[in-house]
Amino acid sequence: MKISDYDSTDYDYADYWQGREYENAVESMAIRHLLGRHLRDRQKGGVFIDIGGSFGRLTPLYAPLFRQNIILDYSLNTLRKYRSKIQKTNKNVILIAGNLYHLPFRPGTFDGGLMMRVMHHIEEPDRYFEELARVLKPGAIFLQEFANKIHMKARIRNLLGKQPRLYDQTPYQQPHTDESSGLPGEDDPRANSDANIFLNYHPKHLRTVAQSHDLRIRNVRGLSFFRMPFLKRRIPTKLLRRLDGLLQAIPFVASLAPSMIYTLQKAMTDERVGGGDAGEGPADVSITDILVCPSCKGGLHFDADKAECRGCGKSFDKVDGIWDFRVTS
């Protein structure tokens, strides 16, 4: 199992967003709409997870809507660097270092969540969706963004014979030479390492995998339709944002965008694990009550800045106020 570890490249993901005001604006617009649509007629509250939340770019969008929010990211360095800044304005946000294939949470913990700009680093979506379904409450909503394999530019390249096998459901490993993304360039000796996973997924493939784990698709949205340098240089961000918003509202053009969001909903069951409908969580959530061993899912014994699994005996440390639950197996 490969893991994109930005700590291994000493990369600060916040640098990537310098000069990408358009992308940030249209993603924020989509998230506000989708979360607002879900919560409009429901009780606000509960517990929310931002998987791969890094430096907290999206916290202003969801932190005011939920009682407790968790950013989970594999980069402990990034979480340590931005912890004070994130928690200064968001007192209800907790940062945890962890592996999305081995989430350190009890079943049915989360009332909602999202993942943005991370799916392209995931080689085993089946394992990931299995874990995600485990920690979501029945009825919970999760916004799943992914890099779209069959976007408009790729279709044009396919017609020109430059990108064969476009329409099969095999993930496409995108050649990546832009080092501002934190990934090694083609001439870098790390180019074939675990750090260079960048997969574009066919929408049908992810739909099938998600639904196999009782994650139903409630909404499909395309975004970043104008993610082209020459357009961003010539057209004001405000205008591009408006145009993108118009296209986002048209479902049948979603698969033309380079980025897509599936609004997933955990299927309801008669036995509602971890509570009732999303939004019915307790008023106060203790982090120690929802954490488990990421390896065996056993209960944890907490002693100051250390947690020990009562099942397998593994121990985990709290580093600069951040629990480090990263495991690889």
C-alpha positions in Angstrom: 0.0 0.0 0.0 1.5 3.3 -1.1 1.0 6.5 0.8 1.8 10.0 -0.5 3.8 11.4 2.3 4.4 15.1 1.9 6.7 15.0 5.0 9.1 12.9 3.0 9.5 15.8 0.5 9.5 18.6 3.1 6.7 20.2 1.3 4.2 22.9 2.6 0.9 22.3 0.8 -0.1 25.9 1.5 2.4 27.0 -1.1 0.4 25.2 -3.8 -2.6 27.6 -3.3 -0.6 30.7 -4.0 -1.9 32.1 -7.3 -4.9 29.6 -7.3 -7.6 32.0 -6.2 -9.9 30.8 -8.9 -9.7 27.1 -7.9 -10.1 28.0 -4.2 -13.1 30.2 -5.0 -15.1 27.7 -7.0 -14.4 24.9 -4.6 -15.6 27.0 -1.7 -18.7 28.0 -3.6 -19.5 24.3 -4.3 -18.9 23.3 -0.7 -21.1 26.1 0.7 -23.9 25.1 -1.6 -23.8 21.4 -0.9 -23.4 21.7 2.9 -26.1 24.4 3.0 -28.4 22.2 0.9 -28.0 19.3 3.3 -28.3 21.3 6.5 -31.0 23.8 5.5 -33.8 21.9 7.1 -31.8 19.8 9.6 -30.4 20.4 13.0 -26.9 21.8 12.7 -24.3 20.2 14.9 -22.6 16.8 15.4 -19.1 15.8 14.4 -17.5 16.6 11.0 -14.3 15.3 9.5 -12.1 16.9 6.9 -9.9 14.1 5.5 -6.6 15.5 4.1 -7.5 18.9 5.5 -3.8 19.9 5.7 -3.4 23.6 6.7 -7.1 24.2 7.3 -8.0 25.9 4.0 -11.7 24.9 4.2 -12.3 25.3 8.0 -14.3 28.6 7.6 -16.8 26.7 5.4 -17.7 23.9 7.9 -16.5 24.8 11.4 -19.4 27.1 12.1 -21.9 24.4 11.1 -20.8 21.6 13.4 -20.1 21.3 17.1 -16.9 19.4 16.7 -14.6 19.3 13.7 -11.6 17.1 13.0 -8.9 17.6 10.4 -7.1 14.3 9.7 -3.9 14.5 7.6 -0.9 12.2 7.1 1.5 15.2 7.2 2.3 15.7 10.9 4.7 18.5 9.9 1.9 20.5 8.3 -0.5 20.0 11.2 2.2 21.1 13.7 3.0 24.2 11.6 -0.6 25.4 11.2 -2.2 24.2 14.4 -2.1 27.5 16.3 -3.4 29.4 13.3 -6.3 27.0 12.7 -7.3 26.8 16.3 -7.0 30.5 16.9 -10.1 31.2 14.8 -11.7 27.7 15.1 -11.8 26.6 18.7 -13.9 23.6 17.8 -11.3 22.0 15.4 -9.0 19.2 16.5 -6.0 18.0 14.4 -5.1 14.4 14.1 -2.3 12.8 12.1 -3.6 9.6 10.6 -3.8 7.2 7.6 -7.1 7.2 5.7 -6.9 3.5 5.1 -6.8 3.0 8.9 -9.0 5.7 10.5 -8.7 5.9 14.3 -12.4 6.4 15.0 -15.3 4.4 16.4 -18.0 3.2 14.0 -20.7 5.8 13.3 -18.7 8.7 14.6 -19.3 11.4 12.0 -22.4 13.3 11.0 -20.7 14.8 7.9 -17.4 15.3 6.2 -15.5 16.0 3.1 -12.3 15.2 1.2 -10.9 17.7 -1.3 -7.8 17.3 -3.5 -6.8 14.0 -1.9 -8.5 11.2 -3.9 -5.8 11.3 -6.6 -3.3 10.1 -4.0 -5.4 7.0 -3.2 -4.5 3.8 -5.0 -7.0 1.6 -3.2 -10.4 3.3 -3.2 -12.2 0.2 -2.1 -10.2 0.1 1.1 -10.7 3.8 1.6 -14.5 3.7 1.1 -14.8 0.7 3.4 -13.2 2.7 6.2 -15.2 5.9 5.4 -18.5 4.0 5.5 -17.5 2.5 8.8 -17.0 5.8 10.6 -20.0 7.7 9.1 -23.4 7.6 10.8 -26.3 6.3 8.8 -27.7 9.2 6.9 -24.5 11.2 7.1 -23.4 13.3 4.1 -19.9 13.3 2.8 -18.5 15.5 0.0 -16.1 13.4 -2.1 -14.0 15.3 -4.7 -11.9 13.6 -7.3 -9.8 14.2 -10.3 -12.0 13.3 -13.3 -10.4 11.0 -15.9 -12.8 11.9 -18.8 -12.8 15.7 -18.6 -13.0 17.9 -21.7 -9.3 18.4 -22.3 -8.7 14.6 -21.9 -11.4 13.9 -24.5 -9.8 16.2 -26.9 -6.4 14.5 -26.3 -8.1 11.2 -26.9 -9.5 12.3 -30.3 -5.9 13.4 -31.2 -4.6 9.9 -30.2 -2.6 11.3 -27.3 -4.5 9.7 -24.5 -5.7 6.2 -25.4 -8.0 4.0 -23.3 -9.7 7.1 -22.0 -13.1 5.6 -21.4 -12.1 2.4 -19.7 -12.4 2.5 -15.9 -8.7 2.0 -15.1 -7.4 5.0 -13.2 -5.1 7.2 -15.2 -1.7 8.0 -13.7 -1.3 11.6 -14.7 2.2 12.8 -15.7 3.1 15.5 -13.3 6.0 17.8 -13.8 4.7 20.9 -11.8 6.8 20.8 -8.7 4.6 23.4 -7.1 2.2 20.6 -6.4 4.8 19.0 -4.1 5.2 16.0 -6.3 8.6 15.1 -7.9 9.2 16.2 -11.5 10.1 13.7 -14.2 13.9 14.2 -13.7 13.7 13.8 -9.9 15.0 10.5 -8.6 11.8 10.2 -6.5 9.6 10.4 -9.7 8.6 6.7 -9.4 8.3 6.7 -5.6 5.2 6.5 -3.4 5.2 10.4 -3.3 4.2 10.6 -7.0 0.8 9.0 -7.0 -1.6 11.2 -9.0 -4.6 9.2 -10.3 -7.5 10.5 -12.3 -10.6 8.4 -11.8 -13.4 7.5 -14.1 -16.7 8.7 -12.4 -18.4 5.3 -13.0 -15.6 3.5 -11.3 -15.8 5.5 -8.1 -19.6 5.4 -8.2 -19.5 1.6 -8.3 -17.0 1.3 -5.5 -18.8 3.8 -3.2 -22.2 2.2 -3.7 -20.7 -1.2 -2.9 -20.1 0.2 0.6 -23.6 1.6 1.1 -22.6 5.1 0.1 -25.3 6.4 -2.1 -24.7 9.3 -4.5 -27.2 12.1 -3.8 -25.7 14.8 -6.0 -23.0 15.2 -8.7 -21.2 18.4 -9.3 -18.4 19.5 -11.7 -16.1 22.3 -10.9 -13.0 24.2 -12.0 -14.2 24.2 -15.6 -11.8 27.0 -16.5 -8.7 25.6 -14.9 -6.5 26.8 -17.7 -3.6 29.2 -17.2 -4.3 31.3 -20.3 -7.9 31.9 -19.2 -6.9 32.7 -15.6 -4.4 35.3 -16.8 -6.9 37.1 -19.1 -10.2 36.8 -17.3 -10.9 38.2 -13.8 -11.3 35.6 -11.1 -14.7 37.0 -10.1 -16.1 36.5 -13.6 -14.6 33.0 -13.9 -16.2 32.1 -10.6 -19.6 33.3 -11.8 -19.3 31.3 -15.1 -18.1 28.2 -13.1 -21.1 28.5 -10.8 -23.5 28.5 -13.8 -21.9 25.3 -15.1 -21.8 23.7 -11.7 -25.6 23.9 -11.6 -26.0 21.8 -14.7 -25.7 18.1 -13.8 -25.1 16.6 -17.3 -22.0 18.7 -17.9 -20.3 17.6 -14.7 -18.2 15.0 -16.3 -16.6 17.6 -18.6 -14.9 19.3 -15.6 -11.4 18.3 -14.4 -12.7 18.0 -10.9 -16.0 16.5 -9.7 -17.7 16.2 -6.3 -20.0 13.3 -5.4 -22.3 14.0 -2.4 -22.4 10.7 -0.7 -24.9 9.6 1.9 -24.4 6.7 4.2 -27.4 4.4 3.8 -29.9 4.2 6.6 -30.3 1.0 8.5 -32.7 -0.3 11.1 -29.8 -0.5 13.6 -28.4 3.0 13.6 -24.7 2.6 14.6 -23.4 5.5 16.7 -26.7 7.4 17.0 -29.6 8.6 14.9 -29.7 10.8 11.9 -26.9 13.1 11.0 -27.0 16.3 13.2 -28.3 14.5 16.3 -24.9 14.1 18.0 -24.3 15.0 21.6 -23.7 18.7 22.5 -20.2 18.0 23.8 -17.9 15.4 22.2 -14.8 14.2 23.9 -12.1 13.2 21.5 -11.0 10.3 23.7 -14.5 8.9 23.5 -14.4 8.5 19.7 -10.8 7.4 19.2 -9.8 3.8 18.7 -6.6 2.0 17.7 -6.2 2.5 13.9 -4.8 -1.0 13.5 -7.1 -3.4 15.4 -9.9 -0.9 16.3 -9.5 -1.8 19.9 -10.2 0.6 22.8 -7.5 3.0 24.0 -6.2 3.8 27.4 -5.2 7.4 27.7 -2.5 8.7 30.0 -1.5 12.3 29.5 0.2 12.5 26.1 0.2 8.8 25.4 -2.5 6.3 24.3 -2.2 2.5 24.5 -4.4 0.0 22.7 -6.0 -2.4 25.1 -6.2 -5.0 22.2 -2.9 -5.1 20.3 -0.7 -3.1 22.7 0.4 -0.4 20.2 1.0 3.0 21.7 0.5 6.4 20.2 1.9 9.8 21.2 0.5 13.3 21.3 3.0 15.6 19.6 2.6 19.4 20.1 -1.1 18.9 20.9 -1.7 16.6 17.9 -2.4 12.9 18.3 -0.2 10.9 15.9 -2.2 7.8 14.8 -0.3 7.1 11.6 0.1 3.4 10.8 0.8 1.6 7.6 -0.7 -1.8 8.5 
